[in-house]
Amino acid sequence: MVAPAIEQPDLNTCDECGSTYVAAASRMESLCPECAHWLYGYPACNHEMLNGHCSRCGWDGSHSVYVEKVKAETEDSAETPEPGSEEE
């Protein structure tokens, strides 16, 4: 008896960061879930890294220079309170 072939997921390569990712895990055809999240606000993958790749979406942890900048700006704005929003 021949064992059934194990179906491998279709993989894409992210146009932004260059990481391979599972095509079905991203709502955008040419961006991994991580870049789609940071660039277009799509839901973030709750990454579970295993052997250098997310076991959920296949992302390898790569970021482009631009995505790193967007992340840094987002983190900076989250740490800086809006004027007049300070608690008294």
GROMACS elastic network, one bead per residue, 0.5 to 0.9 nm:
[ bonds ]
;  ai    aj funct       b0    kb
    2     5     6  0.88178   500
    3     6     6  0.88142   500
    4     7     6  0.89514   500
    8    11     6  0.87442   500
    9    22     6  0.62956   500
    9    23     6  0.75744   500
    9    24     6  0.79890   500
   10    21     6  0.84953   500
   10    22     6  0.59517   500
   10    23     6  0.56706   500
   10    24     6  0.74870   500
   11    20     6  0.63474   500
   11    21     6  0.54610   500
   11    23     6  0.52029   500
   11    24     6  0.83850   500
   11    58     6  0.83334   500
   12    19     6  0.83186   500
   12    20     6  0.55196   500
   12    21     6  0.55183   500
   12    22     6  0.63530   500
   12    23     6  0.54712   500
   12    29     6  0.79755   500
   12    30     6  0.71851   500
   12    31     6  0.83009   500
   12    32     6  0.80209   500
   13    16     6  0.88471   500
   13    17     6  0.84665   500
   13    18     6  0.57740   500
   13    19     6  0.55752   500
   13    21     6  0.62809   500
   13    22     6  0.88302   500
   13    23     6  0.86279   500
   13    30     6  0.69976   500
   13    31     6  0.74529   500
   13    32     6  0.74654   500
   14    17     6  0.57442   500
   14    19     6  0.53932   500
   14    20     6  0.61927   500
   14    21     6  0.72612   500
   14    29     6  0.85928   500
   14    30     6  0.54626   500
   14    32     6  0.52091   500
   14    33     6  0.89758   500
   14    35     6  0.80165   500
   15    18     6  0.58484   500
   15    19     6  0.82910   500
   15    30     6  0.56931   500
   15    31     6  0.58238   500
   15    32     6  0.81943   500
   16    19     6  0.83257   500
   16    30     6  0.82499   500
   16    31     6  0.65419   500
   16    32     6  0.81884   500
   16    35     6  0.68756   500
   16    63     6  0.78678   500
   16    64     6  0.62271   500
   16    66     6  0.85785   500
   16    67     6  0.82915   500
   17    31     6  0.82240   500
   17    32     6  0.81365   500
   17    35     6  0.73751   500
   17    62     6  0.58140   500
   17    63     6  0.51049   500
   17    65     6  0.84138   500
   17    67     6  0.82670   500
   18    31     6  0.89163   500
   18    32     6  0.87474   500
   18    62     6  0.72198   500
   18    63     6  0.82223   500
   18    64     6  0.80984   500
   19    31     6  0.89646   500
   19    32     6  0.72418   500
   19    58     6  0.84453   500
   19    59     6  0.59713   500
   19    60     6  0.57755   500
   19    61     6  0.75731   500
   19    62     6  0.60178   500
   19    63     6  0.83493   500
   20    23     6  0.88249   500
   20    32     6  0.75052   500
   20    58     6  0.66521   500
   20    59     6  0.60468   500
   20    60     6  0.69718   500
   21    24     6  0.86805   500
   21    25     6  0.75186   500
   21    26     6  0.81674   500
   21    31     6  0.86049   500
   21    32     6  0.58907   500
   21    33     6  0.80235   500
   21    53     6  0.87745   500
   21    54     6  0.86841   500
   21    57     6  0.58051   500
   21    60     6  0.77164   500
   22    25     6  0.54208   500
   22    26     6  0.73774   500
   22    32     6  0.80347   500
   22    56     6  0.82989   500
   22    57     6  0.53061   500
   22    58     6  0.54272   500
   22    59     6  0.77390   500
   23    26     6  0.59536   500
   23    27     6  0.84369   500
   23    28     6  0.85232   500
   23    29     6  0.70796   500
   23    30     6  0.86250   500
   23    32     6  0.79453   500
   23    57     6  0.81280   500
   23    58     6  0.89758   500
   24    27     6  0.74886   500
   24    29     6  0.88413   500
   24    57     6  0.81423   500
   25    28     6  0.89530   500
   25    32     6  0.78936   500
   25    33     6  0.67434   500
   25    45     6  0.84882   500
   25    56     6  0.75668   500
   25    57     6  0.52291   500
   25    58     6  0.82620   500
   26    29     6  0.69807   500
   26    30     6  0.86220   500
   26    31     6  0.71176   500
   26    32     6  0.58666   500
   26    34     6  0.86624   500
   26    36     6  0.75477   500
   26    42     6  0.88777   500
   26    45     6  0.89700   500
   26    57     6  0.76879   500
   27    31     6  0.82813   500
   27    32     6  0.85293   500
   27    33     6  0.73285   500
   27    36     6  0.77259   500
   27    42     6  0.76600   500
   28    31     6  0.55513   500
   28    32     6  0.73778   500
   28    33     6  0.77436   500
   28    36     6  0.67340   500
   28    42     6  0.89702   500
   29    32     6  0.81516   500
   30    36     6  0.89668   500
   31    34     6  0.78783   500
   31    35     6  0.59480   500
   31    36     6  0.57001   500
   32    35     6  0.55105   500
   32    36     6  0.60966   500
   32    37     6  0.85590   500
   32    57     6  0.80856   500
   32    58     6  0.86737   500
   32    59     6  0.67666   500
   33    36     6  0.50193   500
   33    37     6  0.60111   500
   33    38     6  0.87388   500
   33    42     6  0.76845   500
   33    43     6  0.79061   500
   33    44     6  0.66064   500
   33    45     6  0.63707   500
   33    57     6  0.72686   500
   33    59     6  0.76700   500
   34    37     6  0.51884   500
   34    38     6  0.64247   500
   34    39     6  0.86002   500
   34    42     6  0.87368   500
   34    43     6  0.88639   500
   34    44     6  0.64279   500
   34    45     6  0.69072   500
   34    59     6  0.75630   500
   34    61     6  0.85804   500
   34    62     6  0.88904   500
   34    63     6  0.83098   500
   35    38     6  0.51877   500
   35    39     6  0.57813   500
   35    40     6  0.78959   500
   35    42     6  0.89166   500
   35    63     6  0.76396   500
   35    64     6  0.85919   500
   35    67     6  0.69546   500
   36    39     6  0.53660   500
   36    40     6  0.53821   500
   36    41     6  0.66337   500
   36    42     6  0.57301   500
   36    43     6  0.81643   500
   36    44     6  0.81826   500
   37    40     6  0.56221   500
   37    43     6  0.57727   500
   37    44     6  0.54004   500
   37    45     6  0.82664   500
   38    41     6  0.58046   500
   38    42     6  0.76035   500
   38    44     6  0.82618   500
   38    67     6  0.66419   500
   38    70     6  0.70409   500
   38    71     6  0.70699   500
   39    42     6  0.81679   500
   39    67     6  0.72032   500
   39    70     6  0.78069   500
   41    44     6  0.81259   500
   44    47     6  0.83959   500
   45    48     6  0.88204   500
   45    56     6  0.76936   500
   45    57     6  0.73420   500
   46    54     6  0.88900   500
   46    56     6  0.79166   500
   47    53     6  0.87762   500
   47    54     6  0.54555   500
   47    55     6  0.73375   500
   47    56     6  0.65622   500
   47    57     6  0.75536   500
   47    59     6  0.83475   500
   48    53     6  0.79926   500
   48    54     6  0.50695   500
   48    55     6  0.56859   500
   48    56     6  0.66490   500
   48    57     6  0.88817   500
   49    52     6  0.61295   500
   49    53     6  0.52640   500
   49    55     6  0.60875   500
   49    56     6  0.84408   500
   49    58     6  0.87579   500
   49    59     6  0.86213   500
   49    60     6  0.81918   500
   49    61     6  0.84277   500
   50    53     6  0.54734   500
   50    54     6  0.59695   500
   50    55     6  0.60775   500
   51    54     6  0.81931   500
   51    55     6  0.87756   500
   52    59     6  0.84832   500
   52    60     6  0.57504   500
   52    61     6  0.73734   500
   53    56     6  0.86371   500
   53    57     6  0.81150   500
   53    58     6  0.52890   500
   53    59     6  0.54131   500
   53    61     6  0.68973   500
   54    57     6  0.55945   500
   54    59     6  0.52857   500
   54    60     6  0.64589   500
   54    61     6  0.78758   500
   55    58     6  0.58077   500
   55    59     6  0.82630   500
   56    59     6  0.83237   500
   59    62     6  0.74521   500
   63    66     6  0.79889   500
   63    67     6  0.59976   500
   63    68     6  0.62678   500
   64    67     6  0.52323   500
   64    68     6  0.62568   500
   64    69     6  0.86653   500
   65    68     6  0.51337   500
   65    69     6  0.63162   500
   65    70     6  0.88249   500
   66    69     6  0.50560   500
   66    70     6  0.63131   500
   66    71     6  0.86811   500
   67    71     6  0.60810   500
   67    72     6  0.85106   500
   68    71     6  0.51064   500
   68    72     6  0.61270   500
   68    73     6  0.86197   500
   69    72     6  0.51026   500
   69    73     6  0.61469   500
   69    74     6  0.85523   500
   70    73     6  0.51725   500
   70    74     6  0.61257   500
   70    75     6  0.86202   500
   71    74     6  0.50825   500
   71    75     6  0.61350   500
   71    76     6  0.85440   500
   72    75     6  0.51303   500
   72    76     6  0.60529   500
   72    77     6  0.85928   500
   73    76     6  0.50384   500
   73    77     6  0.61304   500
   73    78     6  0.85683   500
   74    77     6  0.52364   500
   74    78     6  0.62103   500
   74    79     6  0.87810   500
   75    78     6  0.50956   500
   75    79     6  0.63777   500
   75    80     6  0.88427   500
   76    79     6  0.52373   500
   76    80     6  0.63146   500
   77    80     6  0.51607   500
   77    81     6  0.76397   500
   77    82     6  0.87234   500
   78    81     6  0.72696   500
   81    84     6  0.83110   500
   81    85     6  0.64321   500
   81    86     6  0.68713   500
   82    85     6  0.54397   500
   82    86     6  0.76281   500
   83    86     6  0.72379   500
   84    87     6  0.85378   500
